[in-house]
Amino acid sequence: MTTILPLGLLDKAISSRVWILMKDDREFEGTLRGFDDFFNMVLENVIELDNGKKSKLESILLNGTQICLIVPGGEIR
Amino acid sequence: MSHEKRTSADFFKQVFGRTVTVKLHNRTEYIGVLAALDGNMNIVLEQCEEYLESKLINKYGQILLRGNNVLYISAKFNQTKQQDVEI
């Protein structure tokens, strides 16, 4: 059985939509363009969900320190 | 790697001198021209406006934000002023 490392899974998700949950109940959904070892992420066509309020962002660098969960192919519900 | 991967270093190069929105963990937003950025996400913004809950509360000629507070740096590449859009 091949081993998949966490950052390897993230690499597979590049160019597809990802759903990101932060520690404080914020959510982001966007197209993953890149990331680094610290889980800082470059996302495009982003939807931000904060306290029930959605907003759109064209291109962001998201700080990895507060990221809790990443769902490849997932979306904000 | 077969994909074209844009890392944070590439994002840095693209956003220098542009108007960006920096949102902090405490929901405060700063819109200004990006003058400096380092690997710790420490940021220098110029001609900066400070917004809390979409209300303008302050303006600064130059501001240094400590990177540990930064949630995201957002850029628009058609250079219009960034406004939150309700979906």
N, CA and C atoms of all chains as a GROMACS GRO file, in nm:
protein
  492
    1MET      N    1   0.086  -0.119   0.000
    1MET     CA    2   0.000   0.000   0.000
    1MET      C    3   0.089   0.124   0.000
    2THR      N    4   0.068   0.211  -0.099
    2THR     CA    5   0.154   0.329  -0.110
    2THR      C    6   0.123   0.427   0.003
    3THR      N    7   0.229   0.488   0.052
    3THR     CA    8   0.213   0.588   0.159
    3THR      C    9   0.181   0.722   0.097
    4ILE      N   10   0.080   0.788   0.148
    4ILE     CA   11   0.050   0.925   0.106
    4ILE      C   12   0.078   1.017   0.223
    5LEU      N   13   0.166   1.113   0.202
    5LEU     CA   14   0.195   1.210   0.306
    5LEU      C   15   0.096   1.326   0.297
    6PRO      N   16   0.072   1.395   0.408
    6PRO     CA   17  -0.026   1.505   0.406
    6PRO      C   18   0.000   1.609   0.297
    7LEU      N   19   0.126   1.652   0.285
    7LEU     CA   20   0.153   1.754   0.182
    7LEU      C   21   0.146   1.694   0.042
    8GLY      N   22   0.162   1.564   0.033
    8GLY     CA   23   0.145   1.496  -0.095
    8GLY      C   24   0.000   1.499  -0.139
    9LEU      N   25  -0.089   1.481  -0.042
    9LEU     CA   26  -0.232   1.488  -0.073
    9LEU      C   27  -0.270   1.629  -0.117
   10LEU      N   28  -0.211   1.726  -0.052
   10LEU     CA   29  -0.236   1.866  -0.088
   10LEU      C   30  -0.186   1.895  -0.228
   11ASP      N   31  -0.073   1.836  -0.260
   11ASP     CA   32  -0.017   1.857  -0.394
   11ASP      C   33  -0.110   1.803  -0.502
   12LYS      N   34  -0.173   1.689  -0.470
   12LYS     CA   35  -0.268   1.630  -0.565
   12LYS      C   36  -0.388   1.722  -0.587
   13ALA      N   37  -0.418   1.802  -0.484
   13ALA     CA   38  -0.538   1.888  -0.490
   13ALA      C   39  -0.514   2.020  -0.564
   14ILE      N   40  -0.389   2.043  -0.604
   14ILE     CA   41  -0.362   2.169  -0.673
   14ILE      C   42  -0.445   2.178  -0.801
   15SER      N   43  -0.496   2.298  -0.826
   15SER     CA   44  -0.581   2.330  -0.941
   15SER      C   45  -0.724   2.283  -0.922
   16SER      N   46  -0.756   2.224  -0.809
   16SER     CA   47  -0.896   2.187  -0.786
   16SER      C   48  -0.949   2.268  -0.667
   17ARG      N   49  -1.081   2.258  -0.645
   17ARG     CA   50  -1.143   2.332  -0.535
   17ARG      C   51  -1.108   2.262  -0.403
   18VAL      N   52  -1.082   2.344  -0.303
   18VAL     CA   53  -1.064   2.290  -0.169
   18VAL      C   54  -1.151   2.367  -0.071
   19TRP      N   55  -1.188   2.300   0.036
   19TRP     CA   56  -1.268   2.361   0.142
   19TRP      C   57  -1.182   2.360   0.267
   20ILE      N   58  -1.162   2.477   0.325
   20ILE     CA   59  -1.072   2.491   0.439
   20ILE      C   60  -1.149   2.539   0.560
   21LEU      N   61  -1.133   2.468   0.672
   21LEU     CA   62  -1.194   2.509   0.798
   21LEU      C   63  -1.084   2.564   0.889
   22MET      N   64  -1.113   2.679   0.948
   22MET     CA   65  -1.016   2.740   1.039
   22MET      C   66  -1.055   2.706   1.182
   23LYS      N   67  -0.965   2.735   1.273
   23LYS     CA   68  -0.989   2.704   1.414
   23LYS      C   69  -1.108   2.777   1.472
   24ASP      N   70  -1.135   2.899   1.422
   24ASP     CA   71  -1.241   2.980   1.483
   24ASP      C   72  -1.371   2.979   1.403
   25ASP      N   73  -1.406   2.868   1.340
   25ASP     CA   74  -1.534   2.852   1.268
   25ASP      C   75  -1.545   2.939   1.143
   26ARG      N   76  -1.430   2.982   1.089
   26ARG     CA   77  -1.434   3.050   0.960
   26ARG      C   78  -1.411   2.944   0.854
   27GLU      N   79  -1.465   2.968   0.734
   27GLU     CA   80  -1.442   2.873   0.625
   27GLU      C   81  -1.398   2.944   0.499
   28PHE      N   82  -1.317   2.877   0.422
   28PHE     CA   83  -1.278   2.929   0.292
   28PHE      C   84  -1.296   2.819   0.189
   29GLU      N   85  -1.343   2.857   0.071
   29GLU     CA   86  -1.347   2.760  -0.038
   29GLU      C   87  -1.283   2.827  -0.157
   30GLY      N   88  -1.189   2.759  -0.221
   30GLY     CA   89  -1.125   2.823  -0.335
   30GLY      C   90  -1.048   2.723  -0.418
   31THR      N   91  -0.994   2.773  -0.528
   31THR     CA   92  -0.911   2.689  -0.614
   31THR      C   93  -0.769   2.696  -0.562
   32LEU      N   94  -0.712   2.582  -0.529
   32LEU     CA   95  -0.578   2.578  -0.471
   32LEU      C   96  -0.473   2.598  -0.580
   33ARG      N   97  -0.395   2.704  -0.565
   33ARG     CA   98  -0.290   2.730  -0.661
   33ARG      C   99  -0.153   2.687  -0.609
   34GLY      N  100  -0.134   2.691  -0.477
   34GLY     CA  101  -0.006   2.650  -0.422
   34GLY      C  102  -0.008   2.655  -0.271
   35PHE      N  103   0.096   2.602  -0.211
   35PHE     CA  104   0.106   2.599  -0.065
   35PHE      C  105   0.253   2.584  -0.030
   36ASP      N  106   0.283   2.596   0.101
   36ASP     CA  107   0.420   2.572   0.143
   36ASP      C  108   0.421   2.481   0.266
   37ASP      N  109   0.538   2.457   0.321
   37ASP     CA  110   0.551   2.366   0.435
   37ASP      C  111   0.474   2.410   0.559
   38PHE      N  112   0.443   2.538   0.565
   38PHE     CA  113   0.372   2.590   0.682
   38PHE      C  114   0.221   2.593   0.660
   39PHE      N  115   0.176   2.532   0.549
   39PHE     CA  116   0.034   2.532   0.515
   39PHE      C  117  -0.020   2.670   0.480
   40ASN      N  118   0.067   2.767   0.455
   40ASN     CA  119   0.019   2.892   0.394
   40ASN      C  120  -0.029   2.853   0.255
   41MET      N  121  -0.142   2.906   0.211
   41MET     CA  122  -0.200   2.862   0.085
   41MET      C  123  -0.233   2.977  -0.007
   42VAL      N  124  -0.210   2.957  -0.135
   42VAL     CA  125  -0.252   3.054  -0.235
   42VAL      C  126  -0.380   2.999  -0.296
   43LEU      N  127  -0.488   3.079  -0.284
   43LEU     CA  128  -0.618   3.036  -0.336
   43LEU      C  129  -0.672   3.140  -0.431
   44GLU      N  130  -0.751   3.094  -0.530
   44GLU     CA  131  -0.816   3.186  -0.623
   44GLU      C  132  -0.965   3.163  -0.625
   45ASN      N  133  -1.038   3.269  -0.663
   45ASN     CA  134  -1.186   3.261  -0.671
   45ASN      C  135  -1.243   3.207  -0.542
   46VAL      N  136  -1.211   3.280  -0.437
   46VAL     CA  137  -1.236   3.233  -0.301
   46VAL      C  138  -1.370   3.281  -0.249
   47ILE      N  139  -1.439   3.195  -0.176
   47ILE     CA  140  -1.556   3.234  -0.098
   47ILE      C  141  -1.515   3.225   0.048
   48GLU      N  142  -1.534   3.334   0.121
   48GLU     CA  143  -1.505   3.336   0.264
   48GLU      C  144  -1.635   3.334   0.341
   49LEU      N  145  -1.646   3.247   0.438
   49LEU     CA  146  -1.766   3.240   0.522
   49LEU      C  147  -1.726   3.271   0.666
   50ASP      N  148  -1.784   3.379   0.717
   50ASP     CA  149  -1.746   3.423   0.851
   50ASP      C  150  -1.872   3.469   0.921
   51ASN      N  151  -1.910   3.400   1.031
   51ASN     CA  152  -2.034   3.436   1.103
   51ASN      C  153  -2.155   3.440   1.012
   52GLY      N  154  -2.164   3.348   0.920
   52GLY     CA  155  -2.279   3.342   0.830
   52GLY      C  156  -2.272   3.440   0.715
   53LYS      N  157  -2.166   3.522   0.712
   53LYS     CA  158  -2.155   3.622   0.606
   53LYS      C  159  -2.055   3.575   0.501
   54LYS      N  160  -2.102   3.571   0.375
   54LYS     CA  161  -2.014   3.526   0.268
   54LYS      C  162  -1.956   3.645   0.193
   55SER      N  163  -1.831   3.633   0.152
   55SER     CA  164  -1.777   3.735   0.063
   55SER      C  165  -1.685   3.667  -0.038
   56LYS      N  166  -1.662   3.737  -0.149
   56LYS     CA  167  -1.581   3.680  -0.256
   56LYS      C  168  -1.448   3.750  -0.263
   57LEU      N  169  -1.342   3.674  -0.286
   57LEU     CA  170  -1.209   3.729  -0.297
   57LEU      C  171  -1.144   3.669  -0.420
   58GLU      N  172  -1.070   3.752  -0.492
   58GLU     CA  173  -1.016   3.704  -0.619
   58GLU      C  174  -0.895   3.613  -0.598
   59SER      N  175  -0.802   3.658  -0.518
   59SER     CA  176  -0.678   3.583  -0.501
   59SER      C  177  -0.622   3.612  -0.363
   60ILE      N  178  -0.595   3.511  -0.283
   60ILE     CA  179  -0.546   3.535  -0.148
   60ILE      C  180  -0.430   3.445  -0.112
   61LEU      N  181  -0.348   3.497  -0.019
   61LEU     CA  182  -0.250   3.416   0.049
   61LEU      C  183  -0.305   3.395   0.189
   62LEU      N  184  -0.344   3.273   0.223
   62LEU     CA  185  -0.406   3.242   0.350
   62LEU      C  186  -0.301   3.192   0.447
   63ASN      N  187  -0.297   3.253   0.565
   63ASN     CA  188  -0.200   3.217   0.667
   63ASN      C  189  -0.231   3.077   0.722
   64GLY      N  190  -0.130   2.992   0.722
   64GLY     CA  191  -0.153   2.854   0.759
   64GLY      C  192  -0.169   2.824   0.907
   65THR      N  193  -0.132   2.922   0.994
   65THR     CA  194  -0.128   2.891   1.136
   65THR      C  195  -0.264   2.857   1.196
   66GLN      N  196  -0.370   2.911   1.140
   66GLN     CA  197  -0.504   2.887   1.196
   66GLN      C  198  -0.584   2.782   1.119
   67ILE      N  199  -0.522   2.722   1.019
   67ILE     CA  200  -0.596   2.621   0.941
   67ILE      C  201  -0.612   2.495   1.023
   68CYS      N  202  -0.734   2.442   1.020
   68CYS     CA  203  -0.764   2.324   1.099
   68CYS      C  204  -0.785   2.202   1.009
   69LEU      N  205  -0.863   2.219   0.903
   69LEU     CA  206  -0.903   2.105   0.822
   69LEU      C  207  -0.911   2.147   0.675
   70ILE      N  208  -0.861   2.060   0.588
   70ILE     CA  209  -0.868   2.089   0.445
   70ILE      C  210  -0.938   1.972   0.377
   71VAL      N  211  -1.040   2.001   0.297
   71VAL     CA  212  -1.112   1.897   0.226
   71VAL      C  213  -1.091   1.915   0.076
   72PRO      N  214  -1.011   1.831   0.012
   72PRO     CA  215  -0.994   1.842  -0.133
   72PRO      C  216  -1.125   1.811  -0.203
   73GLY      N  217  -1.162   1.895  -0.297
   73GLY     CA  218  -1.284   1.873  -0.372
   73GLY      C  219  -1.409   1.910  -0.295
   74GLY      N  220  -1.392   1.965  -0.175
   74GLY     CA  221  -1.508   1.996  -0.092
   74GLY      C  222  -1.561   2.135  -0.118
   75GLU      N  223  -1.678   2.165  -0.060
   75GLU     CA  224  -1.733   2.298  -0.077
   75GLU      C  225  -1.807   2.341   0.050
   76ILE      N  226  -1.819   2.472   0.066
   76ILE     CA  227  -1.894   2.530   0.178
   76ILE      C  228  -2.041   2.492   0.162
   77ARG      N  229  -2.102   2.448   0.269
   77ARG     CA  230  -2.245   2.411   0.262
   77ARG      C  231  -2.329   2.513   0.336
   78MET      N  232   0.691   1.805  -1.089
   78MET     CA  233   0.552   1.842  -1.067
   78MET      C  234   0.491   1.883  -1.199
   79SER      N  235   0.378   1.822  -1.236
   79SER     CA  236   0.320   1.852  -1.365
   79SER      C  237   0.234   1.978  -1.360
   80HIS      N  238   0.184   2.018  -1.236
   80HIS     CA  239   0.099   2.137  -1.229
   80HIS      C  240   0.186   2.261  -1.223
   81GLU      N  241   0.127   2.374  -1.258
   81GLU     CA  242   0.195   2.501  -1.237
   81GLU      C  243   0.165   2.545  -1.095
   82LYS      N  244   0.263   2.534  -1.007
   82LYS     CA  245   0.238   2.560  -0.866
   82LYS      C  246   0.279   2.702  -0.830
   83ARG      N  247   0.186   2.773  -0.772
   83ARG     CA  248   0.218   2.908  -0.726
   83ARG      C  249   0.235   2.906  -0.576
   84THR      N  250   0.356   2.923  -0.533
   84THR     CA  251   0.380   2.923  -0.389
   84THR      C  252   0.364   3.063  -0.334
   85SER      N  253   0.382   3.074  -0.203
   85SER     CA  254   0.372   3.205  -0.140
   85SER      C  255   0.476   3.301  -0.196
   86ALA      N  256   0.594   3.254  -0.233
   86ALA     CA  257   0.697   3.342  -0.290
   86ALA      C  258   0.650   3.404  -0.420
   87ASP      N  259   0.583   3.327  -0.503
   87ASP     CA  260   0.529   3.380  -0.628
   87ASP      C  261   0.420   3.481  -0.601
   88PHE      N  262   0.335   3.452  -0.502
   88PHE     CA  263   0.228   3.546  -0.466
   88PHE      C  264   0.288   3.678  -0.422
   89PHE      N  265   0.396   3.672  -0.340
   89PHE     CA  266   0.464   3.794  -0.294
   89PHE      C  267   0.506   3.879  -0.414
   90LYS      N  268   0.572   3.815  -0.511
   90LYS     CA  269   0.623   3.888  -0.627
   90LYS      C  270   0.511   3.957  -0.703
   91GLN      N  271   0.396   3.888  -0.710
   91GLN     CA  272   0.284   3.942  -0.787
   91GLN      C  273   0.217   4.061  -0.720
   92VAL      N  274   0.219   4.065  -0.589
   92VAL     CA  275   0.138   4.166  -0.520
   92VAL      C  276   0.212   4.293  -0.480
   93PHE      N  277   0.347   4.294  -0.492
   93PHE     CA  278   0.419   4.415  -0.454
   93PHE      C  279   0.370   4.536  -0.529
   94GLY      N  280   0.345   4.645  -0.457
   94GLY     CA  281   0.303   4.769  -0.519
   94GLY      C  282   0.156   4.775  -0.552
   95ARG      N  283   0.084   4.663  -0.531
   95ARG     CA  284  -0.059   4.663  -0.560
   95ARG      C  285  -0.137   4.702  -0.435
   96THR      N  286  -0.261   4.737  -0.458
   96THR     CA  287  -0.351   4.761  -0.346
   96THR      C  288  -0.402   4.625  -0.298
   97VAL      N  289  -0.382   4.600  -0.170
   97VAL     CA  290  -0.426   4.472  -0.114
   97VAL      C  291  -0.515   4.495   0.006
   98THR      N  292  -0.591   4.393   0.039
   98THR     CA  293  -0.668   4.392   0.163
   98THR      C  294  -0.602   4.291   0.254
   99VAL      N  295  -0.565   4.334   0.374
   99VAL     CA  296  -0.509   4.242   0.473
   99VAL      C  297  -0.612   4.226   0.583
  100LYS      N  298  -0.655   4.103   0.607
  100LYS     CA  299  -0.751   4.080   0.714
  100LYS      C  300  -0.678   4.012   0.829
  101LEU      N  301  -0.704   4.060   0.950
  101LEU     CA  302  -0.642   4.002   1.068
  101LEU      C  303  -0.737   3.901   1.132
  102HIS      N  304  -0.685   3.824   1.227
  102HIS     CA  305  -0.768   3.726   1.298
  102HIS      C  306  -0.882   3.791   1.374
  103ASN      N  307  -0.863   3.918   1.414
  103ASN     CA  308  -0.968   3.987   1.490
  103ASN      C  309  -1.068   4.059   1.399
  104ARG      N  310  -1.067   4.023   1.266
  104ARG     CA  311  -1.165   4.072   1.168
  104ARG      C  312  -1.142   4.216   1.122
  105THR      N  313  -1.041   4.281   1.171
  105THR     CA  314  -1.007   4.414   1.121
  105THR      C  315  -0.946   4.399   0.982
  106GLU      N  316  -0.980   4.491   0.892
  106GLU     CA  317  -0.923   4.487   0.758
  106GLU      C  318  -0.844   4.613   0.729
  107TYR      N  319  -0.736   4.597   0.656
  107TYR     CA  320  -0.653   4.708   0.616
  107TYR      C  321  -0.640   4.706   0.465
  108ILE      N  322  -0.678   4.817   0.402
  108ILE     CA  323  -0.664   4.824   0.258
  108ILE      C  324  -0.559   4.929   0.226
  109GLY      N  325  -0.454   4.887   0.156
  109GLY     CA  326  -0.347   4.981   0.125
  109GLY      C  327  -0.255   4.925   0.020
  110VAL      N  328  -0.151   5.003  -0.010
  110VAL     CA  329  -0.054   4.961  -0.110
  110VAL      C  330   0.055   4.881  -0.041
  111LEU      N  331   0.083   4.763  -0.091
  111LEU     CA  332   0.181   4.675  -0.028
  111LEU      C  333   0.322   4.726  -0.055
  112ALA      N  334   0.391   4.763   0.051
  112ALA     CA  335   0.527   4.814   0.037
  112ALA      C  336   0.630   4.709   0.073
  113ALA      N  337   0.596   4.621   0.169
  113ALA     CA  338   0.692   4.519   0.210
  113ALA      C  339   0.620   4.399   0.268
  114LEU      N  340   0.684   4.284   0.253
  114LEU     CA  341   0.624   4.160   0.300
  114LEU      C  342   0.740   4.064   0.325
  115ASP      N  343   0.736   3.992   0.439
  115ASP     CA  344   0.843   3.896   0.461
  115ASP      C  345   0.786   3.757   0.487
  116GLY      N  346   0.874   3.662   0.513
  116GLY     CA  347   0.832   3.523   0.527
  116GLY      C  348   0.747   3.498   0.649
  117ASN      N  349   0.749   3.591   0.744
  117ASN     CA  350   0.664   3.578   0.861
  117ASN      C  351   0.530   3.647   0.843
  118MET      N  352   0.503   3.694   0.720
  118MET     CA  353   0.383   3.770   0.687
  118MET      C  354   0.375   3.903   0.759
  119ASN      N  355   0.490   3.955   0.807
  119ASN     CA  356   0.492   4.094   0.852
  119ASN      C  357   0.471   4.179   0.728
  120ILE      N  358   0.391   4.285   0.738
  120ILE     CA  359   0.350   4.362   0.621
  120ILE      C  360   0.366   4.510   0.647
  121VAL      N  361   0.417   4.581   0.547
  121VAL     CA  362   0.413   4.726   0.551
  121VAL      C  363   0.315   4.772   0.443
  122LEU      N  364   0.215   4.851   0.486
  122LEU     CA  365   0.118   4.908   0.391
  122LEU      C  366   0.131   5.059   0.391
  123GLU      N  367   0.112   5.118   0.274
  123GLU     CA  368   0.113   5.264   0.264
  123GLU      C  369  -0.023   5.313   0.218
  124GLN      N  370  -0.055   5.437   0.258
  124GLN     CA  371  -0.186   5.496   0.223
  124GLN      C  372  -0.297   5.399   0.262
  125CYS      N  373  -0.298   5.367   0.388
  125CYS     CA  374  -0.376   5.254   0.436
  125CYS      C  375  -0.504   5.301   0.506
  126GLU      N  376  -0.613   5.228   0.481
  126GLU     CA  377  -0.738   5.254   0.551
  126GLU      C  378  -0.769   5.134   0.638
  127GLU      N  379  -0.818   5.162   0.757
  127GLU     CA  380  -0.848   5.056   0.852
  127GLU      C  381  -0.999   5.042   0.865
  128TYR      N  382  -1.051   4.922   0.843
  128TYR     CA  383  -1.195   4.897   0.847
  128TYR      C  384  -1.227   4.795   0.955
  129LEU      N  385  -1.332   4.822   1.030
  129LEU     CA  386  -1.385   4.722   1.122
  129LEU      C  387  -1.532   4.709   1.091
  130GLU      N  388  -1.576   4.586   1.058
  130GLU     CA  389  -1.715   4.560   1.018
  130GLU      C  390  -1.757   4.653   0.904
  131SER      N  391  -1.669   4.663   0.805
  131SER     CA  392  -1.695   4.742   0.684
  131SER      C  393  -1.706   4.891   0.709
  132LYS      N  394  -1.676   4.937   0.829
  132LYS     CA  395  -1.678   5.081   0.858
  132LYS      C  396  -1.535   5.131   0.867
  133LEU      N  397  -1.509   5.243   0.799
  133LEU     CA  398  -1.377   5.302   0.802
  133LEU      C  399  -1.352   5.364   0.940
  134ILE      N  400  -1.247   5.322   1.006
  134ILE     CA  401  -1.221   5.379   1.138
  134ILE      C  402  -1.092   5.459   1.147
  135ASN      N  403  -1.002   5.443   1.050
  135ASN     CA  404  -0.875   5.514   1.060
  135ASN      C  405  -0.804   5.518   0.925
  136LYS      N  406  -0.716   5.613   0.911
  136LYS     CA  407  -0.630   5.616   0.791
  136LYS      C  408  -0.487   5.636   0.836
  137TYR      N  409  -0.394   5.569   0.770
  137TYR     CA  410  -0.254   5.579   0.806
  137TYR      C  411  -0.170   5.599   0.682
  138GLY      N  412  -0.064   5.678   0.696
  138GLY     CA  413   0.028   5.696   0.583
  138GLY      C  414   0.113   5.572   0.563
  139GLN      N  415   0.154   5.513   0.675
  139GLN     CA  416   0.237   5.394   0.668
  139GLN      C  417   0.211   5.309   0.792
  140ILE      N  418   0.198   5.179   0.773
  140ILE     CA  419   0.165   5.093   0.885
  140ILE      C  420   0.243   4.963   0.876
  141LEU      N  421   0.288   4.914   0.991
  141LEU     CA  422   0.354   4.785   0.998
  141LEU      C  423   0.263   4.688   1.073
  142LEU      N  424   0.227   4.578   1.008
  142LEU     CA  425   0.142   4.477   1.071
  142LEU      C  426   0.228   4.356   1.106
  143ARG      N  427   0.216   4.308   1.229
  143ARG     CA  428   0.293   4.192   1.269
  143ARG      C  429   0.228   4.066   1.211
  144GLY      N  430   0.310   3.981   1.150
  144GLY     CA  431   0.257   3.871   1.071
  144GLY      C  432   0.174   3.767   1.145
  145ASN      N  433   0.199   3.752   1.275
  145ASN     CA  434   0.125   3.649   1.348
  145ASN      C  435  -0.024   3.682   1.356
  146ASN      N  436  -0.060   3.809   1.332
  146ASN     CA  437  -0.200   3.850   1.339
  146ASN      C  438  -0.274   3.835   1.207
  147VAL      N  439  -0.198   3.808   1.101
  147VAL     CA  440  -0.258   3.812   0.967
  147VAL      C  441  -0.335   3.684   0.937
  148LEU      N  442  -0.459   3.699   0.894
  148LEU     CA  443  -0.539   3.586   0.848
  148LEU      C  444  -0.515   3.562   0.699
  149TYR      N  445  -0.533   3.668   0.619
  149TYR     CA  446  -0.500   3.654   0.478
  149TYR      C  447  -0.463   3.788   0.417
  150ILE      N  448  -0.393   3.777   0.304
  150ILE     CA  449  -0.364   3.892   0.220
  150ILE      C  450  -0.439   3.869   0.090
  151SER      N  451  -0.523   3.966   0.053
  151SER     CA  452  -0.608   3.947  -0.063
  151SER      C  453  -0.574   4.052  -0.168
  152ALA      N  454  -0.562   4.010  -0.293
  152ALA     CA  455  -0.529   4.102  -0.400
  152ALA      C  456  -0.631   4.092  -0.511
  153LYS      N  457  -0.655   4.207  -0.576
  153LYS     CA  458  -0.739   4.206  -0.695
  153LYS      C  459  -0.651   4.249  -0.809
  154PHE      N  460  -0.654   4.180  -0.915
  154PHE     CA  461  -0.561   4.209  -1.022
  154PHE      C  462  -0.615   4.302  -1.129
  155ASN      N  463  -0.741   4.349  -1.110
  155ASN     CA  464  -0.787   4.453  -1.204
  155ASN      C  465  -0.786   4.589  -1.138
  156GLN      N  466  -0.724   4.594  -1.014
  156GLN     CA  467  -0.691   4.721  -0.950
  156GLN      C  468  -0.809   4.808  -0.909
  157THR      N  469  -0.930   4.756  -0.910
  157THR     CA  470  -1.040   4.836  -0.853
  157THR      C  471  -1.038   4.819  -0.702
  158LYS      N  472  -1.093   4.912  -0.632
  158LYS     CA  473  -1.088   4.909  -0.486
  158LYS      C  474  -1.170   4.790  -0.437
  159GLN      N  475  -1.108   4.717  -0.346
  159GLN     CA  476  -1.173   4.594  -0.299
  159GLN      C  477  -1.288   4.624  -0.204
  160GLN      N  478  -1.403   4.568  -0.232
  160GLN     CA  479  -1.515   4.580  -0.140
  160GLN      C  480  -1.569   4.441  -0.114
  161ASP      N  481  -1.615   4.415   0.004
  161ASP     CA  482  -1.677   4.285   0.030
  161ASP      C  483  -1.806   4.274  -0.048
  162VAL      N  484  -1.826   4.161  -0.107
  162VAL     CA  485  -1.946   4.142  -0.189
  162VAL      C  486  -2.035   4.043  -0.120
  163GLU      N  487  -2.156   4.079  -0.093
  163GLU     CA  488  -2.252   3.987  -0.032
  163GLU      C  489  -2.303   3.894  -0.141
  164ILE      N  490  -2.300   3.766  -0.113
  164ILE     CA  491  -2.349   3.670  -0.213
  164ILE      C  492  -2.495   3.640  -0.182
   0.00000   0.00000   0.00000
